[in-house]
Amino acid sequence: MKINIACPSTGMQKVIETDDEKKLQNLYERRMAQEIDGAILGEEFGGYILRVTGGNDKQGFPMRQGVLTNTRVRLLCKKGHKAYRQRRTGERKRKSVRGCIVGHDIAVLNLVVSKIGDNPIPGLTDDTIPRRLGPKRANKIRKLFNLDKDDDVRKYVISRTFTTKKGVERRKAPKIQRLVTPLTLQRKRARKADKLSSILRNREEAVRYKKVVAQRLAEQREARRSLISKRRSTRKSQKVAAEASAGN
């Protein structure tokens, strides 16, 4: 079995290949995210605490957290599940994965150093590899370098220089995310002003609309009143004419 041990604090990792059944017996039936004593792997790991993070079997199927078995199972996977990438919207597919328990047929086991012991291990804790990529988000850069809000974040971006195939030296740096600049503040003020002007414009239009509606209703009432008065006068004249003809 190959045992891949990684140390996040130093940025290094080491692969150990062992067939000693006494050592492997102590790893069997362990679950993912479980911490084990490093002395299981040998005296050089005394004082170290290692955490099981996963592994693969001989056919390359990965271990999956939450599947409580040490064998291979077929799960119906959908978007968001581990070890599956959907090709079409809403697609589901049955995929083979291993359980989260370490078994005899695991070919590669991944461990992470949770606690470093007293003795440095060559190739794992005796040196430090600097991070090649730094943070992108403005607040995370401030947190890394302990900056204030007044400090310019753009001066502290972790960048690297490299030479192209044409022999030109270039500088490569990430684009800072969530960076507040005078231009972003200007755009924010413009958005706020547009929103406010839209609200005021809507109010004015609502007032004008109510005035037009009131005017139309008044015109309708006046037209109805004049129509009723015309009808009454017509009826009255007809009545007077009828009485005059009856008197003759």
Secondary structure, DSSP 8 states (H G I E B T S, - for coil): -EEEEEETTTTEEEEEE---HHHHHTTTT-BTT-EEEGGGG-GGGTT-EEEEEEEEETT--BB-TT---SSEEEEEE-TT-TT---SSTT--EEEEEE-SB--TTEEEEEEEEEE--SS--TTTTSS----SS---BHHHHHHHHT--TTS-GGGG---EEEE-TTS-EEEE----BS---HHHHHHHHHHHHHHHHHHHHHHHHHHHHHHHHHHHHHHHHHHHHHHHHHHHHHHHHHHHHHHHHHH-
